[in-house]
């Protein structure tokens, strides 16, 4: 085993790898960008080295390994994890890359070559084409970056009319995310399941599979809830898919931990399946496999197995030694707003509470800033139970205990999804989230009237700083006491709230109903005689609750306008990010829905369109400019009647 290992990553996966290194007694080395100087993975490691050029700077990472005495580099996932050039550079510098050989990365990293390779090994593949995609005539179809992964750049094309723009967008994303604009197109398999097989191989050619993971619950082609085993797969199908995954790994001389992903057409029972891709790295969802897989009766640590294989050790067990026990489900917590089409968000973590009753892989801490430069995944919550229904319930309860204040997240959406009747019954496919989206959003709890009353009291001045009773804003007047008026925004809705009294005792008028409310000690408040703890964090005119923010608007505040497109033609950014393309110029006459700009955040593009026909009369941004959420991007002046 190695004495020192450098972790070439950040966030929750870096913290998770460091946890195993510590358990093995191996010295850990973290690397960090300037923005991550105080991040949890830096604090968790035994040593940390600054990367001036960020996490893709190969030379700086190798120099950090040399300076720290690291004998191996664990790449985690993302960044350089599937970069064959980086794996070769490690070998040239005498450092072990904890992953497969460069040739295997290249073979599976190129989706076109990967399909050809596994097809030659007898693994079924989806019909498709490469090269000039403009002549593809079978719709719907799916465009994919050949060098990509994680759903980035994948676009569903429903007709030939959509194809040219889809190719342009997918190629732009592929170049930005992977440095390679090569694309392929495949027949779109309707209502499919996404099922993947975890494989593990050593340097002597032994390969085993560790069962499957069900990954069909996705948004924007990215997984949000994964589980093991799949409720769809029986023992015979598991054996067929497992054998195909093992052959796919063998076909490229694979070494280490990897995942073979299959697409399974919708149907009542197990049937045909097609190779989709192989991820030549540790998967985000590997914890569900760790929680259900037993080798020789003992739980497996995939990071430990990666390290031992990379150090030259054999697997030390065969397929007959692998057993599955119980059921595990994982939920990915993202900084994103489901009500805005899952667009990325961001901000500073003002308050944090993570459950202790289940496994949590997290890269969060209070004070951490979540920016637009990295993937928006914040943490993973993983639950195990003897049977699936219980595991779903345990996970739902754990998410209910999870609090992240300071930015919109998908926690409430995940809880609603776990409670969906089809999810509970195991009737899953990759289109479920999109089909059920309206119902799922409707099941997300809004800010309650009692929380609005508490928010209003937080914004209500205490008035007792001077000790002068005339400064107390209790609304005292000759006759009836006056109301103080507050315009509060929650979930995009402006609400008129009025307060009469003081923070320690007031009447609060909301939607015609009068509540009695008072702030108490230790984050408590009493509303209509019920006292409970309200977890909150204030950032200026915004008060964060676990269910979302409440923002105070002042008279004449431009924030009273809608966030992304308004009656006065002001068009705002739907997310924090970078202006990628400006498609309009001042004076352009545009139609409703015509693209004006493209904003990119975390390798995801969003096209901003004209709200109605008119003329572009203001365009204060340029390509390459960073913008905040709701920042003005353009103004369209409507045509005169």
Residue pairs with C-beta under 8 A, 6 or more apart in sequence:
1 24
1 26
1 307
1 308
1 311
2 26
2 70
2 71
2 72
2 96
2 307
2 311
3 26
3 27
3 69
3 71
4 26
4 27
4 28
4 29
4 68
4 69
4 70
4 71
4 72
5 17
5 21
5 26
5 27
5 28
5 29
5 70
5 71
5 72
5 73
5 74
5 98
5 307
6 28
6 29
6 30
6 31
6 49
6 61
6 64
6 65
6 68
6 70
6 72
6 73
6 74
7 14
7 17
7 18
7 21
7 28
7 29
7 30
7 31
7 41
7 45
7 73
7 74
7 76
8 31
8 55
8 61
8 73
8 74
8 75
8 76
8 79
8 80
9 17
9 41
9 55
9 74
9 75
9 76
9 77
9 78
9 79
9 81
10 32
10 33
10 36
10 39
10 41
10 55
10 363
10 374
11 39
11 41
11 363
11 374
11 375
11 377
12 361
12 362
12 363
12 364
12 377
12 378
12 379
12 380
13 76
13 77
13 78
13 282
13 284
13 361
13 363
14 30
14 41
14 44
14 76
14 363
15 40
15 41
15 44
15 361
15 362
15 363
16 303
16 361
17 28
17 74
17 76
17 303
18 28
18 30
18 41
18 44
18 45
19 44
20 301
20 303
20 304
20 307
21 27
21 28
21 307
22 28
23 301
23 304
24 304
24 307
26 307
27 46
27 47
28 44
28 45
28 46
28 47
29 45
29 46
29 47
29 48
29 49
29 64
29 65
29 68
29 70
30 41
30 42
30 44
30 45
30 47
30 48
30 49
31 48
31 49
31 50
31 51
31 55
31 60
31 61
31 64
32 39
32 41
32 42
32 48
32 49
32 50
32 51
33 50
33 51
33 54
33 55
34 50
34 52
35 369
35 371
35 373
36 42
37 50
38 367
39 363
39 365
39 368
40 362
40 363
40 364
40 365
40 368
41 363
42 48
43 365
47 68
49 64
49 67
49 68
51 57
51 60
51 61
51 64
52 60
53 60
55 61
55 79
55 80
56 79
56 80
58 80
58 83
58 85
58 86
58 89
61 73
61 80
61 86
62 89
62 90
62 93
62 95
64 70
65 73
65 93
65 95
66 93
66 95
70 95
71 95
71 96
72 95
72 96
72 97
72 98
72 307
72 310
72 311
73 90
73 95
73 96
73 97
73 98
74 98
74 303
74 306
74 307
75 81
75 83
75 86
75 97
75 98
75 99
75 281
76 281
76 282
77 279
77 281
77 282
77 283
77 284
78 150
78 375
80 86
81 99
81 280
81 281
81 282
82 105
82 109
82 149
82 279
82 280
82 281
83 105
84 102
84 103
84 105
84 106
84 109
85 102
86 97
87 97
87 99
87 100
87 101
87 102
87 105
88 102
90 96
90 97
91 97
91 102
96 310
96 311
97 310
98 256
98 306
98 307
98 310
99 105
99 256
99 280
99 281
99 306
99 310
100 252
100 254
100 255
100 256
100 258
100 280
101 253
101 254
101 255
103 252
103 253
104 252
104 253
104 254
104 255
104 280
105 280
106 113
107 113
107 114
107 117
107 251
107 252
108 114
108 117
108 252
108 258
108 277
108 278
108 279
108 280
109 147
109 280
110 146
110 147
110 182
111 144
111 145
111 146
111 147
111 148
111 184
111 277
112 130
112 146
112 182
112 184
114 275
114 277
114 278
115 125
115 128
115 275
117 251
117 252
118 125
118 247
118 248
118 251
118 275
118 278
119 125
119 275
120 251
121 247
121 248
121 250
121 251
122 244
122 247
123 244
123 247
123 248
123 251
123 275
124 244
124 272
124 273
124 274
124 275
125 274
125 275
126 186
126 187
126 189
126 263
126 274
126 275
126 276
127 186
127 187
128 184
128 185
128 186
128 187
129 136
129 184
129 185
129 186
130 146
130 182
130 183
130 184
130 185
133 143
133 163
133 167
133 183
133 184
133 185
134 163
134 164
134 167
136 163
136 185
137 160
138 187
139 157
139 158
139 159
139 160
139 188
140 156
140 157
140 158
140 188
140 190
141 156
141 157
141 185
141 186
141 187
141 188
142 154
142 155
142 156
142 157
142 185
142 186
142 187
142 188
143 153
143 154
143 155
143 157
143 166
143 167
143 170
143 183
143 184
143 185
144 153
144 154
144 170
144 183
144 184
144 185
144 186
145 152
145 153
145 154
145 170
145 171
145 173
145 174
145 177
145 178
145 180
145 181
145 182
145 183
146 174
146 180
146 182
146 183
146 184
147 174
147 178
147 179
147 180
147 182
148 154
148 174
148 177
148 178
149 277
149 279
150 222
151 218
151 220
151 221
151 222
151 223
152 173
152 177
152 178
152 603
152 604
153 170
153 173
153 174
153 177
153 178
154 170
154 221
155 166
155 169
155 170
156 188
157 163
157 166
157 185
167 183
169 605
170 183
171 181
171 183
172 181
172 580
172 605
173 603
173 604
173 605
174 180
174 181
174 182
174 183
175 181
176 600
176 603
177 603
189 263
189 265
189 274
190 265
190 266
190 431
191 265
191 266
191 429
191 430
191 431
192 216
192 263
192 264
192 265
192 266
192 429
192 430
193 214
193 216
193 230
193 232
193 263
193 264
193 266
193 428
193 429
193 430
194 214
194 215
194 216
194 218
194 223
194 261
194 262
194 263
194 264
194 276
194 430
195 212
195 213
195 214
195 215
195 216
195 230
195 232
195 233
195 241
195 261
195 262
195 264
195 273
196 212
196 213
196 215
196 259
196 260
196 261
196 262
196 283
197 209
197 210
197 211
197 212
197 213
197 241
197 242
197 244
197 245
197 259
197 260
197 262
198 209
198 210
198 211
198 212
198 213
198 257
198 258
198 259
198 283
198 286
198 289
198 293
198 302
199 207
199 208
199 209
199 210
199 245
199 246
199 248
199 249
199 254
199 257
199 258
199 259
199 260
200 207
200 208
200 209
200 210
200 256
200 257
200 258
200 302
200 305
200 309
200 315
201 207
201 208
201 249
201 250
201 254
201 255
201 256
201 258
201 309
201 315
202 255
202 309
202 313
202 314
202 315
203 255
203 309
203 312
203 314
204 314
205 250
206 314
206 315
206 318
207 246
207 249
207 250
207 254
208 246
208 315
208 317
208 318
208 319
208 322
209 242
209 243
209 245
209 246
209 319
209 322
210 289
210 293
210 300
210 322
211 228
211 229
211 238
211 242
211 289
211 292
211 293
211 322
211 324
212 228
212 229
212 230
212 233
212 238
212 241
212 242
213 226
213 227
213 228
213 229
213 230
213 259
213 283
213 285
213 288
213 289
214 226
214 227
214 228
214 229
214 230
214 231
214 232
214 233
214 428
215 223
215 226
215 261
215 285
216 428
216 429
216 430
216 432
217 223
217 224
217 225
217 226
217 417
217 423
217 428
217 432
217 433
218 224
218 430
218 433
219 342
219 433
219 434
220 342
220 604
221 430
223 284
223 285
223 332
224 331
224 332
224 334
224 410
224 414
224 417
224 433
225 329
225 330
225 331
225 332
225 414
225 417
225 418
225 423
226 285
226 288
226 329
226 330
227 288
227 327
227 328
227 329
227 330
227 388
227 391
228 288
228 289
228 291
228 292
228 293
228 324
228 327
228 328
229 238
229 292
229 324
229 327
231 388
231 426
231 428
232 264
232 270
232 426
232 428
233 241
233 270
234 269
234 270
236 270
237 270
237 273
240 273
241 262
241 273
242 319
244 260
244 262
244 273
244 275
245 260
245 262
248 260
248 275
248 278
249 258
249 260
249 278
252 278
254 280
255 309
256 306
256 309
256 310
257 281
257 282
257 286
257 302
257 305
257 306
257 309
258 278
258 279
258 280
258 281
259 278
259 279
259 283
260 275
260 278
261 275
261 276
261 277
261 278
261 279
262 273
262 274
262 275
262 276
263 273
263 274
263 276
264 270
264 271
264 272
264 273
264 274
265 271
265 272
265 273
266 429
282 302
282 303
282 306
284 332
284 377
284 380
285 330
285 380
286 302
287 328
287 330
287 359
287 361
287 380
287 382
288 328
288 329
288 330
288 382
289 300
289 302
289 328
290 299
290 300
290 301
290 302
291 299
291 326
291 328
291 359
291 382
291 384
292 324
292 325
292 326
292 327
292 328
292 384
293 299
293 300
293 322
293 323
293 324
293 325
294 300
294 322
294 323
294 324
294 325
295 317
295 321
295 322
295 323
296 317
296 321
297 323
305 315
309 315
326 384
326 385
326 386
326 387
326 391
327 384
327 385
327 386
327 387
327 388
327 390
327 391
328 382
328 383
328 384
328 391
329 382
329 383
329 388
329 391
329 392
329 395
329 418
330 380
330 381
330 382
330 383
330 395
331 380
331 381
331 382
331 395
331 399
331 414
331 418
332 377
332 380
332 414
333 377
333 378
333 379
333 380
333 381
333 402
333 404
333 409
333 410
333 411
333 414
334 342
334 344
334 376
334 377
334 378
334 409
334 410
335 344
335 345
335 346
335 347
335 370
335 376
335 377
335 378
335 407
335 408
335 409
336 342
336 343
336 344
336 345
336 376
336 408
336 409
336 410
337 343
337 345
337 408
337 575
338 410
338 412
338 413
338 440
338 441
338 444
339 441
339 444
339 491
339 492
340 563
340 564
340 574
340 575
341 574
341 606
342 410
343 574
343 575
343 601
343 604
343 606
344 372
344 376
344 575
344 576
344 577
344 601
344 602
344 604
345 370
345 376
345 407
345 408
345 409
345 575
345 576
345 629
346 369
346 370
346 371
346 372
346 376
346 407
346 576
346 629
347 369
347 370
347 406
347 407
347 539
348 367
348 368
348 369
348 370
348 406
348 407
348 539
349 364
349 365
349 366
349 367
349 368
349 369
349 370
349 404
349 405
349 406
349 407
350 366
350 405
350 406
350 537
350 538
350 539
350 544
351 366
351 403
351 404
351 405
351 406
351 535
351 536
351 537
351 544
352 364
352 365
352 366
352 403
352 404
352 405
353 401
353 402
353 403
353 535
354 360
354 362
354 364
354 379
354 381
354 401
354 402
355 381
355 398
355 399
355 401
355 402
357 394
357 397
357 398
357 401
358 381
358 382
358 383
358 384
358 394
358 395
358 398
359 381
359 382
359 383
359 384
360 379
360 380
360 381
360 382
361 379
361 380
361 382
362 378
362 379
362 380
363 378
363 379
364 378
364 379
364 404
370 376
370 378
370 407
371 576
372 575
372 576
372 577
372 578
372 601
372 602
372 626
373 602
374 602
375 602
375 603
376 602
378 404
378 409
381 395
381 398
381 399
381 402
382 395
383 391
383 394
383 395
383 398
384 391
384 394
385 391
385 393
385 394
388 426
389 424
392 418
392 423
392 424
395 418
396 415
396 418
396 419
399 411
399 414
399 415
399 418
400 415
402 411
403 535
403 546
404 411
405 535
405 536
405 537
405 544
405 545
405 546
406 537
406 539
406 544
408 548
408 549
411 546
412 444
412 445
412 547
412 548
413 440
413 441
413 444
416 440
416 441
416 443
416 444
417 423
417 433
417 440
418 424
419 443
420 432
420 436
420 439
420 440
422 428
422 432
422 436
423 432
433 440
445 547
446 490
446 491
446 547
446 548
447 455
447 490
447 491
447 545
447 547
447 548
447 550
448 547
449 510
449 511
449 513
449 515
450 515
450 517
450 525
450 527
450 528
450 530
451 534
451 545
451 547
451 550
452 488
452 490
452 495
452 497
452 508
452 510
452 550
453 497
453 508
453 510
453 515
453 517
453 525
453 527
454 517
454 519
454 525
454 527
454 534
454 536
455 488
455 497
455 543
455 545
455 550
456 486
456 488
456 497
456 499
456 508
456 517
457 499
457 503
457 506
457 508
457 517
457 518
457 519
457 525
458 519
458 536
458 538
458 543
459 486
459 488
459 541
459 543
459 552
460 473
460 484
460 486
460 499
460 502
460 503
460 506
461 473
462 502
462 503
463 471
463 472
463 473
463 474
463 502
464 471
464 472
465 471
472 502
473 484
473 502
474 481
474 500
474 501
474 502
475 481
475 482
475 483
475 484
475 499
475 500
475 501
476 482
481 500
481 501
482 500
483 498
483 499
483 500
483 509
484 498
484 499
484 500
485 496
485 497
485 498
486 496
486 497
486 498
486 499
486 552
487 494
487 495
487 496
487 497
487 552
487 553
487 554
487 555
487 557
487 560
488 494
488 495
488 497
488 550
488 551
488 552
488 553
489 495
489 550
489 551
489 552
489 553
489 559
490 548
490 549
490 550
490 551
491 548
492 562
492 563
494 553
494 560
495 510
495 511
497 508
497 509
497 510
498 508
498 509
499 506
499 507
499 508
499 509
500 506
500 507
500 508
500 509
501 507
503 518
503 519
504 518
504 519
505 516
505 518
506 516
506 517
506 518
507 514
507 515
507 516
507 517
508 514
508 515
508 516
508 517
509 515
515 527
515 528
516 526
516 527
516 528
516 529
517 525
517 526
517 527
517 528
518 525
518 526
519 525
520 526
520 531
522 533
523 533
523 534
523 535
523 536
524 531
524 532
524 533
524 534
525 531
525 532
525 534
534 545
535 545
535 546
536 543
536 544
536 545
537 543
537 544
538 544
541 551
541 552
541 553
541 554
542 549
542 550
542 551
542 552
543 549
543 550
543 551
543 552
551 559
553 559
553 560
558 570
559 630
561 568
561 570
563 572
563 574
563 629
563 630
564 571
564 572
564 573
564 574
564 608
564 630
565 571
565 572
565 609
565 611
566 572
566 611
567 611
568 635
569 611
569 612
569 614
569 617
569 635
569 636
569 637
569 638
570 632
570 635
571 596
571 608
571 609
571 610
571 611
571 632
571 633
571 634
571 635
571 636
572 630
572 631
572 632
572 633
573 599
573 608
573 627
573 628
573 629
573 630
573 631
573 632
573 633
574 599
574 606
574 608
574 629
575 599
575 601
575 606
575 629
576 601
576 626
576 627
576 628
576 629
577 599
577 600
577 601
577 602
577 606
577 626
577 627
578 599
578 600
578 601
578 624
578 625
578 626
578 627
579 597
579 598
579 599
579 600
579 621
579 622
579 623
579 624
579 625
579 626
579 627
579 633
580 597
580 598
580 599
580 600
580 605
580 623
581 597
581 598
581 623
582 596
582 597
582 619
582 621
582 622
582 623
583 595
583 596
583 597
583 598
584 590
584 594
584 595
584 596
584 597
584 616
584 619
584 634
585 616
585 619
586 616
586 617
586 618
586 619
587 615
587 616
588 615
588 616
589 613
589 614
589 615
590 596
590 610
590 613
590 614
590 615
590 616
590 636
591 610
591 613
592 609
592 610
592 611
592 612
592 613
593 609
593 610
594 609
594 610
595 607
595 608
595 609
596 608
596 609
596 610
596 616
596 633
596 634
596 636
597 607
597 608
597 621
597 633
597 634
598 605
598 606
598 607
598 608
599 605
599 606
599 608
599 627
599 633
600 606
608 633
608 634
610 616
610 636
611 636
612 636
612 638
613 638
613 639
614 636
614 637
614 638
614 639
615 636
615 637
615 639
616 634
616 635
616 636
617 635
617 636
617 637
618 632
618 634
618 635
619 633
619 634
619 635
620 632
620 633
620 634
621 627
621 631
621 633
621 634
627 633
